[in-house]
Amino acid sequence: MAMAGERAIRRILVALDASPDSLAALEAAAELASALDAELAGLFVEDVRLVQAAALSLARAVNVPSATEREFDLDAIERELRVQAARIRRELSAIGERLQVRWTMRVARGEVAAEVIGAAREADLLTIGRGGRLRAREVRLGSVARAAATEATAPVLLLRAGTRIARPILVTYDGSPGAAHALALAADLAHPGDGGVTVLVESADEAEARRLQAEAAARLADMGVHARTRRIPPRDPRSLAAAVIEEGGGVLVLGNRRDASEEPDLTRWVEALDRPVLILR
C-alpha cells in the first residue's frame, strides 16, 4: 500500500490515433502527468492490417458522404499514416509545452491492441479513448479499448470526447488486493482540499460493509487523504451508476474486476457510466 508522500503513477502511457476520444485521453493524461510530475509517453500504432490490405490491393475503401468506392493505395495509406503521426506529435508537443510535462512519442507498426497492451507493461497507467460507437444512450467500447480494459497489466483509464478528469474521485472497494491498489490510485488522483475520495463499499452484508468502510478510511488516512464512504450492492451496474450520479463523481476507479470470466460484467459496468473510468486488474 502506498503511504503518504508516495505515488503510484510515475509513467503514463497514452494510446493515440488522432480521433476525438484519443485527443480527450491525451488531454487527461497530460493533466495527470503535470499534477503528479509523471512522464507522459505517447504511442501511435500504424495498423499493420490496413497496410497489408493496401499492399494486396484487394480491399476497397468507401467514402461515406458520397458512397463511392476506391481501391486502397499503399502509397496513400503510408502518406496518411505519416500525416497522422506528425499531427499527433504536434498535439503532444503543444500540450507538453503548455503544461510543462516531460514527454516522449513512439510510432509502432503492428496489430493495434497487441502493441498497446505490450507497451502498457512498462507504464503505471494506460490512458485510452473509448473509441466505440453510440448505441441508444450507451457508448460502446471500441475493440482496442475493450482489449486494453480486459488484458492490459497496467491500470487503464478510459475516456471519450467531452469528458475529462474531474473531482470528486470515487473508488469501489471490496477489501481485495486489487481494491487496495485502487485506493492508492484514487489518492493519487485526489487534490489536497478537494473533498478527498468517496469510497463505494461493495457488500451485501451490513456488518461486513462497516468493517470495509473503516478499513478503506484508515488506508486513505495513511496516505493523507480524507475519505467518505457509502455502501452499495456488490456487482450491480445500475446501483453503481446511480451512486456515481448522486455523488457527482468526476472519475470512477474500479478495483479488481479484471478476471477474464468477468469480461461481460466489466464492460457493462463501464458502458453504464458517462464518466471517465479507471480499471484495475
C-alpha positions in Angstrom: 0.0 0.0 0.0 1.3 3.5 -0.8 2.0 5.7 2.2 1.7 9.5 2.4 4.2 11.1 0.0 4.5 8.0 -2.2 3.0 8.0 -5.7 1.5 5.0 -7.6 1.7 6.8 -11.0 5.1 7.8 -12.4 4.8 6.9 -16.1 1.6 7.5 -18.1 1.2 5.8 -21.5 -1.4 7.4 -23.8 -2.6 5.5 -26.9 -3.1 8.0 -29.7 -4.9 7.8 -33.1 -6.0 11.4 -33.8 -9.7 10.7 -33.0 -11.7 13.0 -30.7 -11.7 10.3 -28.0 -8.0 9.8 -28.3 -7.3 13.6 -28.0 -9.5 13.6 -24.9 -7.3 10.8 -23.5 -4.2 12.9 -24.3 -5.6 15.9 -22.5 -6.4 13.9 -19.4 -3.1 12.0 -19.4 -1.2 15.3 -19.7 -3.1 16.9 -16.9 -2.4 13.9 -14.7 1.3 13.9 -15.7 1.5 17.6 -14.8 -0.2 17.2 -11.4 1.8 14.1 -10.5 5.2 15.2 -12.0 5.0 12.0 -14.1 6.4 11.2 -17.5 4.0 11.2 -20.5 4.6 8.6 -23.2 2.6 8.8 -26.4 2.1 5.8 -28.6 0.8 5.8 -32.2 0.3 2.4 -33.8 0.2 2.1 -37.5 -2.4 -0.7 -38.1 -0.5 -3.4 -39.9 -3.7 -5.0 -41.2 -4.6 -1.8 -43.0 -1.1 -1.7 -44.6 -1.3 -5.3 -45.6 -4.7 -4.9 -47.1 -3.4 -1.9 -49.2 -0.4 -3.9 -50.3 -2.6 -6.8 -51.5 -4.7 -4.3 -53.5 -7.8 -6.4 -52.8 -9.6 -4.2 -50.3 -11.7 -1.2 -51.2 -12.4 1.9 -49.1 -15.8 3.6 -49.1 -16.1 7.4 -49.0 -19.1 7.8 -46.6 -20.5 11.1 -47.8 -20.6 10.1 -51.4 -20.9 6.3 -51.0 -18.2 6.0 -53.8 -15.7 3.2 -53.6 -12.0 3.3 -54.4 -9.1 0.8 -54.1 -6.8 1.1 -51.2 -3.5 2.6 -52.4 -0.4 1.6 -50.4 1.4 4.9 -51.0 -1.6 6.9 -50.0 -2.0 4.8 -46.8 1.7 5.3 -45.9 1.3 9.1 -46.5 -1.8 9.2 -44.4 -0.1 7.4 -41.5 2.8 9.8 -41.7 0.4 12.8 -41.6 -1.4 11.3 -38.6 1.8 10.7 -36.7 3.0 14.3 -37.4 -0.3 15.7 -36.3 -0.2 13.7 -33.1 3.4 14.7 -32.4 2.4 18.4 -32.8 -0.5 17.9 -30.4 1.7 16.1 -27.9 4.4 18.8 -28.1 1.9 21.6 -27.7 0.3 20.2 -24.6 3.6 19.2 -23.2 4.9 22.8 -23.5 1.6 24.2 -22.2 1.6 22.0 -19.1 5.4 21.7 -18.7 5.2 17.9 -18.9 8.1 15.6 -19.9 7.0 13.6 -22.9 8.1 11.1 -25.5 6.4 9.7 -28.5 6.9 6.3 -30.2 5.5 5.2 -33.5 5.0 1.4 -33.9 3.6 -0.8 -36.6 1.6 -3.9 -35.7 -1.8 -5.1 -34.5 -3.1 -2.1 -32.6 -4.5 -3.8 -29.5 -1.4 -6.0 -29.1 1.0 -3.1 -29.4 -0.9 -1.0 -26.9 -1.2 -3.9 -24.4 2.5 -4.7 -24.8 3.6 -1.1 -24.3 1.4 -0.8 -21.2 3.7 -3.3 -19.4 6.2 -0.5 -19.0 3.7 2.0 -17.7 2.0 2.7 -14.4 -1.2 3.9 -16.2 -2.6 3.5 -19.7 -4.9 6.2 -20.9 -7.0 5.5 -24.0 -10.2 6.8 -25.7 -13.2 4.6 -25.5 -13.4 4.8 -29.3 -16.6 2.9 -29.7 -20.0 3.7 -31.2 -23.2 5.1 -29.8 -26.0 2.6 -29.2 -29.1 4.2 -27.8 -27.7 6.3 -24.9 -24.8 4.0 -24.2 -21.3 4.4 -25.5 -20.0 1.0 -26.6 -16.3 0.4 -26.1 -14.2 0.1 -29.2 -12.3 -3.1 -29.8 -8.9 -1.7 -28.7 -10.3 -0.1 -25.6 -12.1 -3.4 -24.7 -9.0 -5.4 -25.2 -6.9 -3.0 -23.1 -9.5 -3.0 -20.3 -9.5 -6.7 -20.0 -5.9 -7.7 -20.9 -3.5 -4.8 -20.0 -1.5 -5.3 -16.9 -1.4 -1.6 -16.1 -4.4 0.2 -14.8 -6.5 1.6 -17.8 -8.2 5.0 -17.8 -11.0 5.1 -20.4 -12.4 8.4 -21.6 -14.4 9.7 -24.5 -14.6 13.2 -26.1 -16.4 15.7 -23.9 -15.3 14.1 -20.6 -12.2 14.8 -18.5 -10.7 14.1 -15.1 -12.8 16.0 -12.5 -13.5 15.8 -8.8 -14.7 14.2 -6.6 -12.8 10.9 -7.1 -14.9 7.8 -6.5 -13.5 4.4 -5.9 -15.1 1.0 -5.4 -13.8 -1.1 -2.6 -14.4 -4.8 -1.6 -11.3 -5.5 0.6 -9.4 -7.3 -2.2 -5.7 -6.6 -3.1 -6.9 -5.0 -6.3 -9.2 -2.7 -4.4 -6.4 -1.7 -2.1 -4.4 -0.7 -5.2 -7.4 1.2 -6.4 -7.4 3.2 -3.2 -3.8 4.2 -3.8 -4.6 5.3 -7.4 -7.6 7.3 -6.2 -5.4 9.0 -3.6 -3.0 10.0 -6.4 -5.9 11.5 -8.4 -7.3 13.5 -5.5 -6.1 17.1 -4.9 -5.5 18.4 -1.4 -8.5 20.3 -0.2 -10.9 19.0 -2.9 -13.0 16.9 -0.6 -10.9 13.7 -0.6 -12.1 10.4 -2.0 -15.6 8.9 -1.9 -15.4 5.1 -1.3 -18.2 3.0 -2.6 -18.0 -0.2 -0.5 -19.5 -3.2 -2.2 -21.0 -5.6 0.3 -24.3 -7.4 0.7 -23.7 -7.8 4.5 -24.1 -4.7 6.7 -21.6 -5.7 9.3 -19.0 -6.6 6.6 -19.7 -3.2 5.0 -19.0 -1.3 8.2 -15.7 -3.2 8.6 -14.7 -2.4 5.0 -15.7 1.2 5.3 -13.5 1.6 8.4 -10.6 -0.2 6.6 -10.8 1.9 3.5 -10.9 5.1 5.5 -7.9 4.1 7.5 -5.9 3.1 4.4 -6.6 6.5 2.8 -5.8 8.4 6.1 -2.4 6.7 6.0 -2.0 8.3 2.5 -3.0 11.7 3.8 -6.4 11.6 2.1 -9.8 12.2 3.7 -12.4 9.5 2.9 -16.2 9.5 2.7 -17.8 6.0 2.5 -21.0 4.7 1.1 -22.3 1.1 0.9 -23.6 -0.2 -2.5 -24.8 -3.7 -3.6 -21.9 -5.8 -5.0 -21.6 -6.2 -8.8 -24.7 -4.1 -9.6 -24.1 -1.8 -12.6 -27.4 0.1 -12.1 -26.7 0.8 -8.4 -23.1 1.8 -9.2 -24.2 4.2 -11.9 -26.9 5.7 -9.6 -24.3 6.2 -6.8 -21.8 7.9 -9.2 -24.5 10.3 -10.4 -25.8 11.1 -6.9 -22.2 11.7 -5.6 -21.4 13.9 -8.6 -18.3 11.8 -9.3 -15.9 13.1 -11.9 -13.9 9.9 -12.3 -14.5 6.4 -11.0 -11.7 4.0 -10.1 -12.8 0.3 -10.3 -10.7 -2.2 -8.4 -10.2 -5.9 -9.1 -12.8 -6.6 -11.9 -10.4 -8.0 -14.4 -10.8 -11.8 -14.4 -11.4 -13.0 -18.0 -14.5 -14.8 -16.9 -16.0 -11.4 -15.8 -15.4 -9.5 -19.1 -19.1 -9.1 -19.9 -19.7 -7.8 -16.4 -16.8 -5.4 -16.7 -17.9 -3.9 -19.9 -21.5 -3.4 -18.6 -20.0 -1.5 -15.6 -18.0 0.7 -17.9 -20.6 1.3 -20.6 -23.3 2.2 -18.0 -21.3 5.3 -16.9 -20.9 8.6 -18.7 -17.7 9.3 -16.8 -14.0 8.6 -17.1 -13.4 5.1 -15.6 -10.1 3.8 -14.3 -10.0 0.0 -14.3 -7.5 -2.3 -12.5 -6.8 -6.0 -12.9 
